[in-house]
Amino acid sequence: MVFLQEYWWFIVSLLGGILVFLLFVQGGNSLLFSLGSTEEQRRMMVNSTGRKWEFTFTTLVTFGGAFFASFPLFYSTSFGGAYWLWMLILFSFVLQAVSYEFQSKAGNLLGKTTYRVFLALNGIVGPLLLGAAVATFFTGSAFYVDKGNMTDVGMPVISQWANAWHGLDALGNVWNVILGLAVYFLARVLGLLYFINNIDDDVLVPKFRRALWLNAVLFLVCFLPFVVYIMMTDGYAVCPETGEICMEPYKYFHNLLAMPWVLVLFLVGVVGVLWGIVRTLWKSGYDKGIWFAGVGTVLTVLALMLTAGYNDTAYYPSTVDLQSSLTLANSSSSKFTLKTMAYVSILVPFVLVYIFFAWRCIDKKKIDAKEMEGGHRY
């Protein structure tokens, strides 16, 4: 049972890492109006991200579905309690989907510019709030859990939120906001690297390279302090014999020392992100930085989430009732469910291979101004 719980936390963490990488779509869209000076330039940028937005949306849904199936108590606690936070995230992604599909439709009432504002809004709100939500794995949230309520015929609700903010209170913690900003600027960095790889334009590409400097610095200014904070702060430790939860100094730092392979994943991931950025800035004709930074992003997020859940750690701490904190053991599905889903997860590598080849086919040719003359759907 422990193996299955850890296996599914790994799958969920991997999906989380892939999702953060795919936020380059949101990061690119947040730059539409600041870097796209003409209609032609904006069309190239929209069509570039438009080729990949379905990947991000599908991964977001899969991430939520995997969490629901493997750790349903987290799903009911966070998605059911912090619903304002999650509804804002989902609404921004719905705006994105609607914007791509309708901005160039004949007779749309809102106009193309309005839909592009929606894309930029999703590019800001989506990464910022997702980053803040992930930060609560380390900083905690205000909820109570009482499984005894299942026998209450009048109100069989296991989890209850402790305040009326229902998730928006996450934005009241400065460290949640800092990680949210880190994810936002990382999305912009990845978006710029993707544009450099995907768009062929003598005016836009130099703009992307200049914007990469500032956004890379802002990302590091936000990300590095957050990493130092979680390494130095007290963490939520679980006694394996009793399941009791207590505070442990330097818990997350101890987790990395106790799991050297996770530490290696984290360091390799950070180096990958930095190499993708530095190599692109250093060599003017280099356009493959998105792959180094992308893989590095997946590994870094994977390592952080494993640090939050492995080694007898409460991955979703409660700030109002320590013993209500969620662990892999007390929030997972039944052994039968986890085992059955484990067989289904064997298909995941085949899906990833399909995505890889589909991606290559879509990006055989870089987007240029000539392509925009053909009346593209976006």
Secondary structure, DSSP 8 states (H G I E B T S, - for coil): -HHHHHHHHHHHHHHHHHHHHHTHHHHHHTTHHHH--SHHHHHHHHHHHHTTHHHHHHHHHHHHHHHHHH-HHHIIIIIHHSHHHHHHHHHHHHHHHHHHHHTTSTT-SS-HHHHHHHHHHHHHHHHHHHHHHHHHHHH-B-EEE-GGGGG-SS---SEEESSTTTTGGGGGSHHHHHHHHHHHHHHHHHHHHHHHHHB--TTHHHHHHHHHHHHHHHHHHHHHHHHHHHHHS-EEEE-TTT--EEEETTHHHHHHHH-HHHHHHHHHHHHHHHHHHHHHHHSTT---HHHHHHHHHHHHHHHHHHHHHTTTB-SB-BSS-GGG-B-HHHH---HHHHHHHHHHGGGHHHHHHHHHHHHHHHTSS-B-TTGGGG----
